[in-house]
């Protein structure tokens, strides 16, 4: 009984940290309708800043407390600057652009932390007077954790007073309900949004500062916390701070009890099953409300001038170069081209969902990873040949897409995107923790191609046939009546339903097709690397695929391989010269989102149009 009580207290302590970061995330989303992936980075930055300031301040025992006050303020200022300088430019853009802009900030801040404090783990100082433990029913419990446990409700009470007893708070809640109406009443939405980011970033910074004495600081702590924060926000209700508190408590207790009662394979799974179940039943969370009509961002429709067609001479020239590449390029370049072909097919499968169907998926990497694991498991344990395993991997991915898609296509917009994330995290958690079958975070090794295609040139031509052939099939699908129906549903869903089109059936079919081709790309990638790891199913891999689609051009299938080539090429080349390649990529992504939202293909189309008009 004592062990159970201490486990629950530990879960509640973690819940208070989750509440702080999730309440800020929920506040920002409620007012601006922006999914802020950079929120975890602000949390990490505040933790490192507090750990650096504490020994530098000449204040004796008060240094740690002072650092915990200063760090959140600095992070709050940075968050408001990000909102004013960058996010304010894309509020009317589709949610995808806002997501990718905040992901660019994740890359920049992450490398900034590495540059300032290094990549090694750090241990923060303990605050004076809270170093020891206190006995609870004969067992010791950290004194500092009790202080954190008490601070959570205190901050929640302060937030309630701010939102319900001040004019600014009332306006903020009104904007969360109907920001268009608030704007019509003459209230400056811009400053409300900035204020929401200021307070939300301060809460993330406070959570990070409070974590300094509790855990080692790592440069990956942002990724770990942001996924949990999304779960809390979704379960409690998007935009509802009270719901964030209850969601954090529920998640913290569920995690702590799961460690005691559930097998290791299901510790993480149960959290994301809860998230998926809540989304399926109440898309805006237990205490959330759907946004007012007109509050959503713009749709993912193509530009008014169309997307244009790729000239046949360009296709022929590109095909010829790809055919002769192994004859002229070094082996290293050939293997890099194979990787680009695999990711080009992966991005192309996502383009079918995002560009053609208007369905933003945060979890597309699940099918890429399941395709890789499906092939690897058959080779490793069943002794199958490479060709058979190569084909069964995509079938496993398609089956998973069918199961997840039946749940996901019931929703639209942000709830759909968050549900795809939850489903992908379920698959990731199983793969990550099922050591007996998948190897857990050790992965599966020794997944090499058959001797007949093992040489670089031969595997390249296999990748060219699979990747190029897959993209051609996707092109035929997007140009078919089925693809045209998906486009119509993307642009005018209500009209399609009014004339009798079964939108769910079409979207589910697209979901399965996209999952199948993502799995095919995963199988190709698994035999290229000779190993598979849980990271293939991670959130970061899903976001990277979205980045590739954006870089090439969302509304052109040809943009998918172009975006993959730009992304992986820059990844490889910049890494040769600096370890801070993520900051470079983040800067490039910021530029694309703000200046070239239609990607490389759109830029080339505009240049060709200008050239034709001058001619």
N, C-alpha and C positions, 0 to 999 in steps of 0.2 A: 504493500500500500504506500509506503514511504517513497519507494522508487517511482511509483506511478505519479505521485504528487510532484516530485522533483522534475520528472520528465514533462509534466504539464506546465510547470513553472518555466522550464527552459523553453518550451514551445511558445508560451505567452510572451517571454522576453523577446524572442525572435519576431513574434507577431507585432510588437510595438515598433521595432525597426521597420518592418514591412509596412506598417500603417503610415509611418512618417513619409516614406518614399511614395507609397501608393496614393496617399491623400494629395500630395503635390501633383502627381501624375493625373489623378482624377480631376483635380481642380483645373488644370490646364486643358484637359480634354473637354470638360464640361463647358468651358467658356469659348475656346477656340476651335473645338472639334479636330484638334491636331493630336495624332498619336506620336508622342515625343520619345523616340528611341534614345535620344541623348540624355534622358533623365538619369539613367544608370551611370553615365559618364560623369555627370555632375556630382553624383553620390561618391564615385571613386575619387574625383578630383578633390572634394572636400576632405575625404579621409586622408589622402596624402598631404594635403596642405596643413591639416591640423597636426599630423604626426611630425611634420617638418617644423612647424611654428613652436610647438610645445617646448622642446629643448633650447630653442633660440631665444625665447622671451626671458628677460631677467626678472622673473616675478616669483621665483621659488615654487612653493607648493601650489600657487594659483596659476602657474603657466599653462597647465593642461586645460583647466577650465576656461582660461582666456582664449586659448587656441580654438577650443570648441565653440566659442562665440564668434570669433573673427572669421574662421573658415566658411561657415554657412553664409555670412554676409558677402564675402568675396564671390562665392559661387552664385549667390542671388544676383549680384551685379552682372556677372558673366551671362547668366540665363536671360536677363532682360536685354542685354546687348545683342544676343543671338536673335531674340524675337524682333527687335527693332531693325537690325541690319539685314536679316535674312528671311525669317519666317513671314514677316509682314508682306513680303513680295509675293507669296504663294498661297495666301488664304483662299483666294478664289479659284485656285487650280485644283485639279483632282487630288484626292487624298494620297495617291501614289507619290506625287511629287513632294508633298509635305513629308511623307515617310522617308523618302530617299534623301531629302535635305537634312533631316535630323540624323540619318545614318551617316551622312558625310561628316557631321559634327562628332559622331562616335569615333570615326577614324582619326580625325584631327586631334581631338582631346586625348585619345588613347596614346597616340605617338607623342603628344606633348608631355604626358605624364612620364613616359619612358625617357624622354629627352631630359627632363628636369630631375628625375629621381632614380632613373635606372630601371632595369627590368627585374631585378632581384626582389624577392619578398622582403617585407619590412615588418618589424614588431613595434607597435606603438607603446607609449608610456602609460602607466596607470595613474589615474587622478588621486591626489592626496586624500587620505581618509577613506577611500573606497577600495583599498588593495586586497583586503582579506576576504574571509567567508563568514557566514553566520550559520549557526546550527538550526535546522528545521527538522523536528521529529527525529533527532539523533543523527541526521545527515547534514553535511556542509553544502551550502549554496552560495555562489559568489555575491558579495555585497554589491558590487557594481551592477550586476544583472538585476538586483532588486531595485536599484535606483532607476535603471532604464525602464523597468516594469512600471514604476510609479510615474515616470515622465510621459509615457504614452497617453494615459487618460488626461493628464494635465494639458498636453498640447491639443488633444481633441476638444477639451472644454474651451481652450483659448480660440481654436478655430471656429467653434460654434458661436462664441461671442462675436468674433470678427465678422462672420457671415450673416448673423441675425440681429446684431445690435449696432451696426454701423451702416451709414448710408452707402459706403463703398461696397460693403458686403451684400446689401440688398440689391444693388445694381449688378453685382457679379452673379448673384443667383438668378436675377431676371435675365441676364445675358445667356446664362446656361439654359434657360427655358426657351427663350425666343430672342436671339440677339438682333434680329432684323427689327423687331418692334422697339427694342431699346434704342437702336440707331435712329428710328423714326421719331423718337421723342427728343432727339437732340443730344443724347449722351455720346461722348466720344468713345467709339468702340476700340479705337487704336490704343488709347491709354488704359482701358479696361483689360485688354489683352496683355499689355505690357505688365500691368499690375498682377495679373494672374500668373504670368511667368515669373515675376519677381518672387511672389509668395511661394509658388510651387517649387522653384529652384532652391529657395531657402530651406524648405522642408526636406528636399533631397540632400542638401548640404548638411543639415542637422543630423539626418540619419547616418550619413557617412562619417561625420565627426564622432558621433556616439559609438560607432563600430570600432574606432581605433583601439580602445583598450580590450575589446572582446575577441578580435581575430587578427590574423596576419594579413597585411595589405598586399594584394597582388594586382597585376595589371589586367587580370581577367575578372576581377570582382564585379565589374559593371555588368558583364553579360549574365552572370549568375543571378544577380538581384533583379534585373529588369524583367526577366521572364516571370519570376515569382510575383513581381509587382503587377504585371499584366493580369496574372491569374486573380489577384486580389481585386483589381479594378473591375474585371469582368464579372466576378462572382458578386461583389458588393453592389455593383451598378455603376456604369460609366457616367462620370460626372457627379457622383454622389459621395461626399466626404464621409457622411455617417455610414454609408454602405461600405466604404473602404475600411473603416474601423472594424465592423463586424466581419467583413471578409478576411481581414488580416488575422483576427482571433480564430476564426474557423480554420483557416489554412494552417496557422501555427500549431493549433492543437491537433489537427489531423495529421500533420507531419510528425509531431512528437509521438503520438500514439501509434502511428504507422510503423515507426522504428521498433516499437515494442512488440506489436502484435502481427505485423505482416511479414511475409518472406521478403528478403532483400530485393527480389526481382520486381516487387510491386510498390516499393517506397515512393518512387517518383510518379508511377503510373496513376495512382489514386488521385493525386492532385489534379492532373490534367483531365482525368475522367470527370471529376467534379466540374471543372471549367467547361468542358464540352457539354455536360448535362445541363448546366445552367443556361448556356447559350442556346441550346436546342429548345428549351422550354420557355425561357424569358430572354430574348436576344439582347436586351439592354440591361441585364443583371437583375438581381433580386430587388434592389431599391432604386434602380435607374429608370429613366423615362426616355422614350424615343424623342429625337429632335423635332422641332416644329417644321412643317413644310417650308422649304426654301432655305433651311439652315444648312443643308448639305453642300459640300463643295461641288465644283463643276464635274461634268461627266467626262469619261475617257473617250470622247468622240474625236474623229480625225479632223484636221484643219479644213477650213472652208474650201480651200483650193484643191483638196484631194491630196493623195500621197504620191501620185506619179508612178511611173513604171520604170524599172531598171532597164536601161538600154540592152538590147540583145548582144551588142558587141562587147559590153562590159561583162555580161555573163559568160560569153565565150572566152574572153581574155582571162577572166578569173579561173574558169575551168581548166584552161590550158596550163596556167601557172601551177595550179594544184596538181595536175597530172605529172608535170616534170619536176616538181619540188624535190622528191627524194633523190633525183639524179644529180642535182646541183647543190643541195643544202647539206651542211654538216649533220651528223647523226643527232646532235643535241637539238638542232632546229627541227629535225624531222619529228622527234618525240614531242617537242613543244607544239607542233602543228597537230599531232594526234590529240593532244589535250584540248586544243582549241576546237577541233572537230567534235569532240565529245561534249564540250560545254556549249558549242553552237547548237547542237541538237537539243540539249537540255534547255537552253534559253528559248529555242524555237517552240518547244512544247509549252513553255510558260506563255509565250506570245499568243498562242491560240486562246488561252484563258484570258489574259489581260488585254491584249490589243484587239482581238477579234470578238471575244465574248464580254469584255468589260468586267471580268471577275478578278479582283485583286486577291491573290493568294499569298499568305505569309508562310505557307508550309509546303511549298512545292518540292523542296529538297527531300521530303520524306520518300517520295517515289523514286527519285534518283538514288537515294541510299538503299531503299528496299530492292531495287533492281540489282545494285551491286552486291548486297548481301545474299539475295536469292541465288545468283550465279555462284558466289563464293561458297555458300553452304553446300550446294550440290557437288561442287568440285572437291571440297574439303572432306565432307563426311560420307557422301553417297558414291564418290568415285566416278561421277559422270564426266563425260568428255566435254571439252570446251564448247563445241557447237551446240550441244543439247542444253548445257547450263546457260549459255549465252541467250538462248531463246526463252527459257523458263523464267529467268530473272525479270524481264519485262512483264511476263504474265502475272507474277507475284505483285508487281507494282500496280498493274491494272486492277487486280482483285482488291488490293487495299484502296485504290482510288474509287472503286465502285462502292465499297463499304462506307468510306468516309464521305464520298460525294452524296450518298443518299441522305446524309444528315446535313451537309453543308449547303446544298443548293436550295434548301428551304429558306435561306436567308439571303440578304443582299447588303451591299455596302460594307460598312465597318464591322457589323456583327458577322458577316460571312468571312471577312478577312481574319478576324480573331478566332473563329471556329476552325478555320484551316490551320491556324497556328496551334490550337489545342490538339487537334487530331495528329498533327506532325509531331508534337511533343510526346504524345502517347507512344507513337512508334519509336521515337528517339529514346524515351525512358526504358522501353523494353529492351532495345538493342544495347543500351548503355549498361544495364544492370543484369542481363541474363548471361552471366559468365559461362555457364555450363554449355551453352549453345553458340552464342555470338562472340565469346571471348571478352565481353564487356569493353572497357576502355583500352584493353590491350589489342583489340581488333582480331582479324583473321589474316594470317600471313601465308605466303607461298601460293598465291592464286595467279599462276603464270599462264600465258597463252600457249596453245598447242605448238609443237616444234615447227609445224609447217608455216605458221604466221608469226613466229617469235622474232625474226630479224626486223629491224626498224622499218625498212622499206616495205616489207610485206604487211606488217601490222598497220602501217600508214595507209596502204591501199584498202585494207579491210575497213579501217576507220572512215576513209573517204567514201567507200561504198555504203557503209551503214549510216554515217552522218549525212552525207549528201542525199542518199536515197530517202532517208527519213524526212529531211527537209522538203524534198520534192513531194512526198506523200502529204505532208502537212500543207504544202502550197495548194495541192489539188483539193484538199478538204476545205480550206478557207475560201476557195473560189467556187465551191459547189453550192447547190441550194441550201445544204445544211449550214455551211459557213455564212452564207448571206443571211440566213435566219438568225444566226448568232449575232451578226452585226446589227440587224434590226432590233433584236432584243436589247442589245447594248445601248442603242440610241433612243428607242421608244418602247420600253417594256410594256407599258399599259396598253398601247395601241396593238401590240402583238397579242396580248392576252384577249383584247376585245374582239379580235378577228378569229379567235379560236386556236392560236398557236400554243402548244404545250411547252411552255418555257422550261419547266423543270426537267422534262425529258431531254430536251436539246442540251441544256446546260450540264446535266448528268453525263450524257454521252460525250460532251466535250471534255468534261473532267476525267473520264476514264481514258479517252484517247490521249490527252495530255499526260496522264500518269503513265500510260504504257510507253510512250516515247521517252519520257524522262527516265523510266526504268531501263530502256534500251541504252540510253546514254550512260546510265550508271554501270551497266554490265560492261560496256566498252571501257569505261574508266577503271573499273576494278581490275581487268586483265592488263591494262596499261601499267598500273601502279604495282600490281602483284600483291595487293593487300587491300583490306577494307577496314574502316574505322567508324565509330558512331558519329564523328564530325560530319560525315557525308549527309546525315539527316538533320543537321543543326539549323538553328534559326539563322545564323550568320551565312550559311550556305544558301538558304532560301533568299535572303536579302541580296546576296551577291548575284543570284540569277536575275532578280529584279533590276539590279544595276546594269547588267549586261543588256537586258531588253531596252532600258532607257537609253543607254549609250548608243545603241544602234538605231533606235527609233521604234517607239511602241507600236505604231500602226503599220509597220512593214515587216513581214516575215524575214525578208532579206536582212533586216537590221539585226536579227538575233545572232547569226554568225559573225557579222561585223562587230557587234558589241562584245561578243566573246573574244574576238581577236584583239580588240583594243584593250579590254580588261586584262586578259591573261598576258598579252604582250607587254603591257606596262608593268604588270606585276613582276614579270621575269626580268625586264630590262632595268627598272628602277631599283630592284633588289640588288642588282650587281654593284650599284654605286652608293646606296645608302640603306641602312636598316630601317629608316623611317619612311618606307614606301607607302604605308597606309595614309599618312598625312598628305602625301602627294596625290594619292588616289582620291582622298576626301576633297582636296582642293579642286581636282578635275570634276568630281561629281557636283560640287557646288556650282561650278561654272556652267556645266551642262544644264542643270535644273533651272538656273536663273537666266541664262543667256541662250541656250540651245535646247529647249525642252523637247523638240522633235528629233533630237539625236543626230548622229552622223549622216544617216540617210536623208533626213530632212534638210540638213545643211547642204549636202550635195545637190539635192533637188532645187533648192533656192538659187544656188550658184548657177546651175544649168539653166534655170528659167531666166536669170539676169543675162547670161551669155546669149541666150536665144533672142531676148528682147533687144539687146544691143546690136545683134547681127541683123 
